[in-house]
């Protein structure tokens, strides 16, 4: 980049996301944003250091990838192992795995909405950054903050009641589950569903009121059209746990449907970029430039034909009406889609907890190494997740590929910050609120960049505005 012909604004780090990243905004001579780059500056190499391990170790190793969605990683891993062994999970074990996965989705969506994003909606994008966080939210809306914490706790409680752990869980095993769901645990979780339904409805009321009161902002907030990918059932219904892949184009036309996740490499390719450790995946048949697609809650609601539960179906119909039945492209609507999913998750969890088979004894089938390759997939909170393992004749891993949802959203996240920056950042008089709106474009996607647990601490932001010669002419700091 030629600093003699450009000015740069650096946002580092991006706050209220899971992981660490920064944003560079490039201004032209007229002070208009000409480019934007989202830098993910972490590298873990998880795939590489798994090589040489036995494939059977992966369901216990992979939950350590992420403290937010460990179950999705473990679930994709056990599915890959089941393909290697050539077995199917036991019926009750399958039901329990589905229940745990729903709980994780609830927990993740609760964190994203109530803790990370709600401060913007309820305290204001231009409010004091020192209090524009969960602590400031708790001071002004204590009951809502408490409900958000309890809602997340409900999701984690599902894991703890079954496996004894809230995060980095053990117990998802090839063939099903190592732990059953007891009757006492079933009753305790079932007794929590009414409160969970009330809380997610409060969240829906908040986001729908905000969208109505701020229609111009919401309807123009990063609306660049893309393709979408998600998992659906046999009839196109919304699905998180198992199913087949569906892609739709920007007009909503289905361009690939009921694709076996094991064939993902026929449809998805990746390329590297020089400003980030996060790659640029794309839909292979359309090529690098035309193949940008999105995953996650917004994508799943854009690709599916219907929801599986009644209250969520009602909200889904309202969601699809926003664009006249075509895909909803506005990036802000990730928040609305996330809450519709959370509602569906609670409804489905309640249904499973009322299924007599959920406390049955048929929790695990068994097998041994039979095939060199296994591919497992599920819908993680942030989108479609793939685990791909190749072994030698002894069962040791020779290659591991993990295609993470956040990575698949990377091209669109870069486009979104460019869209929002062009809308709000004008000239050299840059306010903190303007930059917060750029950051919030990333928060819509709820990215998980580090895929690891990290301690709570200070997240300062430093914005430097440079002249053509690269000299710093203005600095904005936030602690």
C-alpha positions as CSV (number, residue, x, y, z in Angstrom):
1,X,0.0,0.0,0.0
2,X,1.4,3.4,-1.0
3,X,1.2,5.6,2.0
4,X,2.2,8.6,-0.1
5,X,-1.2,8.5,-1.9
6,X,-3.4,7.3,1.0
7,X,-4.5,8.0,4.5
8,X,-5.3,5.2,6.9
9,X,-7.5,4.8,9.9
10,X,-6.6,1.8,12.1
11,X,-9.1,0.3,14.5
12,X,-7.2,-2.1,16.8
13,X,-8.5,-4.2,18.4
14,X,-12.1,-4.7,17.3
15,X,-14.0,-5.0,20.5
16,X,-16.9,-7.1,21.8
17,X,-16.1,-10.1,19.6
18,X,-14.6,-13.5,20.4
19,X,-11.0,-13.2,19.5
20,X,-8.6,-10.5,18.4
21,X,-8.6,-8.5,15.1
22,X,-8.1,-5.1,13.7
23,X,-9.5,-3.0,10.8
24,X,-7.7,-0.7,8.4
25,X,-9.7,1.9,6.6
26,X,-8.0,3.6,3.6
27,X,-9.1,7.1,2.6
28,X,-8.5,8.8,-0.7
29,X,-7.5,12.4,-1.2
30,X,-11.1,13.5,-0.9
31,X,-11.4,11.8,2.5
32,X,-13.7,9.1,1.2
33,X,-13.2,5.4,2.2
34,X,-11.7,3.6,-0.8
35,X,-10.9,0.3,0.8
36,X,-11.3,-1.6,4.1
37,X,-9.4,-4.7,5.4
38,X,-10.3,-7.0,8.3
39,X,-7.1,-8.4,9.8
40,X,-7.2,-11.6,11.8
41,X,-3.8,-11.5,13.5
42,X,-3.9,-14.9,15.3
43,X,-2.5,-18.2,14.1
44,X,-2.9,-21.4,16.0
45,X,-2.2,-24.2,13.6
46,X,-4.7,-26.6,15.2
47,X,-5.0,-28.8,12.1
48,X,-1.2,-29.3,11.9
49,X,-0.6,-30.4,15.5
50,X,-3.4,-32.9,15.3
51,X,-1.5,-34.9,12.6
52,X,0.0,-38.1,14.1
53,X,-2.7,-38.5,16.7
54,X,-5.2,-41.4,16.6
55,X,-8.5,-40.4,15.0
56,X,-10.3,-41.7,18.1
57,X,-8.7,-38.9,20.1
58,X,-10.2,-36.1,18.1
59,X,-13.6,-35.9,19.8
60,X,-11.8,-35.1,23.1
61,X,-9.2,-32.8,21.5
62,X,-11.4,-30.7,19.3
63,X,-13.7,-29.2,22.0
64,X,-10.6,-27.3,23.1
65,X,-10.6,-25.4,19.8
66,X,-13.3,-23.1,21.2
67,X,-14.8,-22.1,24.5
68,X,-18.0,-20.9,22.9
69,X,-18.9,-23.7,20.5
70,X,-17.0,-26.8,21.7
71,X,-20.0,-29.0,21.1
72,X,-20.1,-28.2,17.4
73,X,-16.5,-29.1,17.0
74,X,-16.9,-32.3,19.0
75,X,-20.1,-33.2,17.1
76,X,-18.4,-32.7,13.7
77,X,-15.5,-34.7,14.9
78,X,-17.6,-37.7,16.1
79,X,-19.4,-37.7,12.8
80,X,-16.1,-37.9,10.9
81,X,-15.0,-40.7,13.2
82,X,-18.3,-42.6,12.5
83,X,-17.7,-42.3,8.8
84,X,-14.2,-43.8,9.4
85,X,-15.7,-46.6,11.4
86,X,-18.8,-47.0,9.1
87,X,-21.3,-46.9,12.0
88,X,-24.5,-44.9,12.9
89,X,-25.2,-43.4,16.3
90,X,-27.6,-45.1,18.7
91,X,-31.1,-43.7,18.8
92,X,-31.1,-42.2,22.3
93,X,-27.5,-41.1,22.1
94,X,-28.4,-39.3,18.9
95,X,-31.3,-37.5,20.7
96,X,-29.0,-36.5,23.6
97,X,-26.4,-35.1,21.2
98,X,-29.1,-33.1,19.4
99,X,-30.2,-31.7,22.8
100,X,-26.7,-30.7,23.8
101,X,-26.1,-29.0,20.5
102,X,-29.3,-27.0,20.9
103,X,-28.1,-25.9,24.3
104,X,-24.8,-24.7,22.9
105,X,-26.6,-22.7,20.2
106,X,-28.8,-21.1,22.9
107,X,-25.8,-20.2,25.0
108,X,-23.8,-18.7,22.1
109,X,-26.8,-16.7,20.7
110,X,-27.5,-15.4,24.2
111,X,-23.9,-14.2,24.6
112,X,-23.9,-12.5,21.2
113,X,-27.2,-10.7,21.6
114,X,-27.5,-9.8,25.3
115,X,-23.8,-9.3,26.1
116,X,-22.0,-8.2,23.0
117,X,-24.5,-6.4,20.8
118,X,-27.4,-5.2,23.0
119,X,-25.3,-2.3,24.4
120,X,-25.4,-0.7,20.9
121,X,-29.2,-1.1,20.7
122,X,-30.1,0.0,24.2
123,X,-27.3,2.4,25.2
124,X,-26.7,3.9,21.7
125,X,-23.9,3.6,19.1
126,X,-22.6,7.0,20.1
127,X,-22.8,6.4,23.9
128,X,-19.7,6.5,26.1
129,X,-17.6,3.5,25.2
130,X,-16.5,3.2,28.8
131,X,-20.1,2.1,29.7
132,X,-21.2,0.7,26.4
133,X,-20.8,-2.9,27.5
134,X,-22.5,-5.5,29.6
135,X,-21.7,-3.7,32.8
136,X,-23.2,-0.4,31.6
137,X,-26.2,-2.4,30.4
138,X,-26.6,-4.1,33.8
139,X,-26.5,-0.7,35.5
140,X,-29.3,0.7,33.3
141,X,-31.3,-2.5,32.6
142,X,-30.6,-4.9,35.5
143,X,-33.5,-7.2,34.9
144,X,-32.6,-7.6,31.2
145,X,-29.0,-8.2,32.0
146,X,-29.9,-10.8,34.6
147,X,-32.3,-12.5,32.1
148,X,-29.5,-12.6,29.5
149,X,-27.1,-14.3,31.9
150,X,-29.8,-16.8,32.9
151,X,-30.6,-17.5,29.3
152,X,-27.0,-18.3,28.5
153,X,-26.8,-20.4,31.7
154,X,-29.8,-22.5,30.5
155,X,-27.9,-23.5,27.4
156,X,-24.8,-24.4,29.4
157,X,-26.9,-26.2,32.0
158,X,-28.0,-28.7,29.3
159,X,-24.3,-29.7,28.8
160,X,-23.5,-29.7,32.5
161,X,-26.6,-31.8,33.5
162,X,-25.5,-34.5,31.0
163,X,-21.7,-34.4,30.9
164,X,-20.8,-32.6,34.1
165,X,-19.1,-29.7,32.3
166,X,-20.4,-26.5,30.8
167,X,-17.6,-26.0,28.3
168,X,-15.0,-28.2,26.7
169,X,-17.4,-31.0,27.3
170,X,-16.6,-34.7,27.2
171,X,-19.0,-37.5,26.3
172,X,-19.8,-37.1,22.7
173,X,-18.4,-40.3,21.3
174,X,-18.4,-42.2,18.0
175,X,-21.7,-44.1,18.0
176,X,-23.6,-41.8,20.3
177,X,-23.0,-40.7,23.9
178,X,-20.9,-41.9,26.8
179,X,-23.3,-40.3,29.3
180,X,-27.1,-40.7,29.6
181,X,-29.7,-38.0,30.5
182,X,-31.1,-38.9,33.9
183,X,-34.8,-38.4,34.8
184,X,-33.9,-35.8,37.5
185,X,-31.8,-33.8,35.0
186,X,-34.6,-34.0,32.4
187,X,-37.2,-32.6,34.8
188,X,-34.8,-29.8,35.9
189,X,-34.1,-28.7,32.4
190,X,-37.8,-28.9,31.4
191,X,-38.7,-26.7,34.3
192,X,-36.4,-24.0,32.8
193,X,-37.9,-23.8,29.3
194,X,-40.8,-21.4,30.2
195,X,-38.4,-18.8,31.5
196,X,-36.1,-19.3,28.4
197,X,-39.1,-18.8,26.1
198,X,-40.0,-15.6,27.9
199,X,-36.5,-14.2,27.7
200,X,-36.0,-14.9,24.0
201,X,-39.4,-13.2,23.3
202,X,-38.1,-10.1,25.2
203,X,-35.1,-10.1,23.0
204,X,-37.2,-10.4,19.9
205,X,-39.3,-7.4,21.1
206,X,-36.2,-5.4,21.6
207,X,-34.7,-6.1,18.2
208,X,-38.0,-5.6,16.3
209,X,-38.7,-2.3,18.1
210,X,-35.2,-1.1,17.2
211,X,-35.6,-2.2,13.6
212,X,-38.9,-0.3,13.3
213,X,-37.6,2.9,15.1
214,X,-34.3,2.9,13.1
215,X,-35.6,1.6,9.8
216,X,-33.4,3.8,7.6
217,X,-30.2,2.8,9.4
218,X,-31.1,-0.9,9.6
219,X,-32.3,-1.3,6.0
220,X,-29.2,0.3,4.5
221,X,-26.6,-1.3,6.8
222,X,-24.3,-3.3,4.6
223,X,-26.8,-4.7,2.0
224,X,-24.4,-6.0,-0.6
225,X,-26.0,-9.2,-2.0
226,X,-24.3,-12.5,-1.6
227,X,-25.0,-16.2,-2.0
228,X,-25.9,-18.3,1.1
229,X,-25.1,-21.7,2.5
230,X,-26.9,-23.7,5.2
231,X,-27.9,-27.2,6.2
232,X,-31.6,-28.2,5.6
233,X,-33.7,-31.3,6.2
234,X,-35.3,-33.5,3.5
235,X,-38.1,-31.0,2.9
236,X,-35.9,-27.9,3.1
237,X,-36.6,-27.3,6.8
238,X,-34.2,-25.4,9.1
239,X,-31.7,-27.9,10.5
240,X,-28.7,-27.5,12.8
241,X,-27.7,-31.1,13.7
242,X,-27.9,-33.2,10.6
243,X,-29.1,-32.9,7.0
244,X,-27.8,-31.9,3.6
245,X,-26.3,-28.7,2.2
246,X,-28.2,-26.1,0.3
247,X,-26.8,-23.0,-1.6
248,X,-29.1,-20.2,-2.8
249,X,-28.0,-17.3,-5.0
250,X,-28.6,-13.6,-4.3
251,X,-32.1,-13.9,-5.8
252,X,-33.1,-16.9,-3.7
253,X,-32.8,-19.4,-6.4
254,X,-31.6,-22.8,-5.2
255,X,-28.4,-23.6,-7.1
256,X,-27.3,-26.7,-5.2
257,X,-29.5,-28.8,-2.9
258,X,-29.4,-31.9,-0.8
259,X,-25.6,-32.0,-1.2
260,X,-23.9,-34.6,1.0
261,X,-21.5,-32.7,3.4
262,X,-18.9,-35.3,2.5
263,X,-18.8,-33.7,-1.0
264,X,-18.0,-30.2,0.4
265,X,-14.7,-30.0,-1.5
266,X,-16.5,-30.2,-4.8
267,X,-18.3,-26.9,-4.0
268,X,-15.9,-25.0,-1.7
269,X,-12.4,-23.7,-2.4
270,X,-10.2,-21.3,-0.4
271,X,-7.5,-18.8,-1.2
272,X,-5.1,-16.9,1.0
273,X,-4.9,-13.1,1.3
274,X,-1.8,-11.2,2.3
275,X,-3.4,-9.1,5.1
276,X,-4.9,-11.8,7.3
277,X,-4.4,-15.3,8.6
278,X,-8.0,-16.0,7.8
279,X,-8.5,-17.4,4.3
280,X,-11.1,-16.4,1.7
281,X,-13.4,-19.4,0.9
282,X,-15.7,-19.3,-2.1
283,X,-18.3,-21.3,-4.0
284,X,-16.1,-23.2,-6.5
285,X,-18.5,-23.5,-9.5
286,X,-18.8,-19.7,-9.6
287,X,-15.1,-18.8,-9.0
288,X,-13.3,-16.4,-6.7
289,X,-15.1,-13.2,-7.8
290,X,-18.7,-14.4,-8.1
291,X,-18.6,-17.2,-5.5
292,X,-18.9,-15.2,-2.2
293,X,-21.4,-16.8,0.1
294,X,-22.4,-16.3,3.7
295,X,-23.2,-18.8,6.5
296,X,-24.7,-18.5,10.0
297,X,-28.2,-17.5,11.3
298,X,-29.0,-15.1,8.4
299,X,-27.8,-17.6,5.8
300,X,-29.8,-20.5,7.4
301,X,-33.0,-18.5,7.4
302,X,-32.3,-17.4,3.8
303,X,-31.8,-21.0,2.6
304,X,-34.4,-22.9,4.5
305,X,-38.1,-23.3,3.4
306,X,-39.6,-23.4,6.9
307,X,-38.8,-23.7,10.6
308,X,-39.6,-26.8,12.6
309,X,-41.4,-25.2,15.6
310,X,-44.6,-23.1,15.6
311,X,-43.5,-19.9,17.3
312,X,-40.3,-19.8,15.3
313,X,-42.2,-20.4,12.1
314,X,-44.4,-17.3,12.8
315,X,-41.2,-15.1,13.3
316,X,-39.7,-16.7,10.2
317,X,-42.6,-15.7,8.1
318,X,-42.2,-12.1,9.3
319,X,-38.4,-12.3,8.6
320,X,-39.0,-13.5,5.0
321,X,-41.6,-10.7,4.4
322,X,-38.8,-8.1,4.9
323,X,-37.5,-8.8,1.4
324,X,-40.7,-10.0,-0.2
325,X,-39.8,-13.6,0.1
326,X,-36.3,-13.2,-1.4
327,X,-33.1,-13.4,0.6
328,X,-32.7,-10.7,3.3
329,X,-29.2,-9.3,2.5
330,X,-28.9,-6.5,5.2
331,X,-26.1,-7.5,7.5
332,X,-27.9,-6.0,10.6
333,X,-30.6,-8.7,10.2
334,X,-28.1,-11.3,11.5
335,X,-29.3,-10.2,15.0
336,X,-33.0,-10.8,14.2
337,X,-32.2,-14.2,12.6
338,X,-30.1,-15.2,15.6
339,X,-33.0,-14.6,18.0
340,X,-35.5,-16.5,15.7
341,X,-33.1,-19.5,15.9
342,X,-32.8,-19.2,19.6
343,X,-36.6,-19.3,19.9
344,X,-36.6,-22.4,17.7
345,X,-33.8,-24.0,19.8
346,X,-35.8,-23.6,23.0
347,X,-39.0,-25.0,21.4
348,X,-37.1,-28.0,20.0
349,X,-35.3,-28.6,23.3
350,X,-38.6,-28.6,25.1
351,X,-39.9,-31.2,22.6
352,X,-36.9,-33.4,23.0
353,X,-37.2,-33.2,26.8
354,X,-40.7,-34.5,26.5
355,X,-39.7,-37.4,24.4
356,X,-39.7,-40.6,26.5
357,X,-36.7,-42.0,24.5
358,X,-34.4,-39.2,25.7
359,X,-33.8,-41.0,29.0
360,X,-33.4,-44.4,27.3
361,X,-30.4,-46.7,27.7
362,X,-29.6,-47.1,24.0
363,X,-26.9,-44.4,24.0
364,X,-23.9,-45.8,22.1
365,X,-23.1,-48.2,19.3
366,X,-19.5,-49.4,18.7
367,X,-17.2,-49.9,15.8
368,X,-13.6,-50.0,14.8
369,X,-11.3,-48.4,12.1
370,X,-12.6,-49.4,8.6
371,X,-12.0,-46.5,6.3
372,X,-9.1,-44.0,5.7
373,X,-11.3,-40.9,5.5
374,X,-14.0,-39.3,7.5
375,X,-15.9,-36.0,7.0
376,X,-18.3,-34.6,9.6
377,X,-20.5,-31.5,9.5
378,X,-23.0,-29.6,11.5
379,X,-24.3,-26.1,11.9
380,X,-22.3,-24.3,14.5
381,X,-23.8,-21.1,16.0
382,X,-21.8,-19.1,13.4
383,X,-22.5,-21.3,10.4
384,X,-21.6,-24.5,8.6
385,X,-18.7,-26.4,10.1
386,X,-16.6,-29.2,8.5
387,X,-14.1,-31.6,10.0
388,X,-12.2,-33.7,7.5
389,X,-9.8,-36.5,8.6
390,X,-7.5,-38.8,6.6
391,X,-5.7,-41.6,8.4
392,X,-3.1,-44.2,7.6
393,X,-3.7,-48.0,8.0
394,X,-3.2,-47.8,11.8
395,X,-5.7,-45.0,12.3
396,X,-3.2,-42.2,12.8
397,X,-4.2,-38.9,11.2
398,X,-2.1,-37.9,8.2
399,X,-4.2,-34.9,7.3
400,X,-6.7,-32.7,9.1
401,X,-8.8,-30.0,7.5
402,X,-11.3,-27.9,9.5
403,X,-13.4,-25.4,7.6
404,X,-14.7,-23.0,10.2
405,X,-17.9,-20.9,9.8
406,X,-16.2,-17.6,10.6
407,X,-13.6,-18.3,7.8
408,X,-16.4,-18.8,5.3
409,X,-17.9,-15.4,6.3
410,X,-14.5,-13.7,5.9
411,X,-15.0,-12.2,2.4
412,X,-18.4,-10.8,3.4
413,X,-17.1,-9.4,6.7
414,X,-14.5,-7.4,4.6
415,X,-17.2,-6.2,2.3
416,X,-19.5,-5.3,5.2
417,X,-16.9,-3.1,6.9
418,X,-16.2,-1.4,3.6
419,X,-20.0,-0.8,3.1
420,X,-20.5,0.7,6.6
421,X,-17.3,2.7,6.5
422,X,-18.3,4.3,3.2
423,X,-21.6,5.2,4.8
424,X,-20.4,6.6,8.1
425,X,-16.8,7.6,7.9
426,X,-16.4,11.0,6.1
427,X,-13.1,12.9,5.9
428,X,-10.6,13.3,8.7
429,X,-13.1,14.3,11.4
430,X,-13.7,10.8,12.7
431,X,-15.8,10.3,15.8
432,X,-15.7,7.3,18.0
433,X,-19.3,6.5,17.2
434,X,-18.6,6.3,13.5
435,X,-15.9,3.7,14.2
436,X,-18.2,1.8,16.5
437,X,-20.6,1.4,13.6
438,X,-17.8,-0.1,11.5
439,X,-16.9,-2.5,14.4
440,X,-20.6,-3.4,14.8
441,X,-20.7,-4.7,11.2
442,X,-18.3,-7.4,12.4
443,X,-20.4,-8.0,15.5
444,X,-23.4,-8.8,13.3
445,X,-21.5,-11.9,12.2
446,X,-20.5,-12.8,15.8
447,X,-17.2,-14.1,14.6
448,X,-15.1,-16.5,16.7
449,X,-11.6,-15.6,15.6
450,X,-9.4,-17.3,18.2
451,X,-11.5,-20.4,18.6
452,X,-10.2,-20.5,22.2
453,X,-11.2,-19.4,25.7
454,X,-9.5,-16.2,26.8
455,X,-9.5,-14.3,30.1
456,X,-11.5,-11.1,30.5
457,X,-9.4,-8.0,30.6
458,X,-9.0,-4.6,29.0
459,X,-9.7,-4.3,25.3
460,X,-8.2,-0.8,24.4
461,X,-8.7,0.7,21.0
462,X,-6.3,3.1,19.3
463,X,-7.3,4.9,16.1
464,X,-4.5,6.6,14.2
465,X,-5.2,9.0,11.3
466,X,-2.1,9.5,9.1
467,X,-1.4,12.0,6.4
468,X,0.0,11.2,2.9
469,X,3.5,10.9,4.2
470,X,2.4,8.4,6.9
471,X,2.7,11.0,9.7
472,X,0.2,10.6,12.5
473,X,-2.0,13.7,12.6
474,X,-4.6,12.5,15.0
475,X,-5.0,9.7,17.6
476,X,-8.1,8.5,19.3
477,X,-7.7,6.2,22.3
478,X,-10.2,4.1,24.2
479,X,-9.4,2.0,27.3
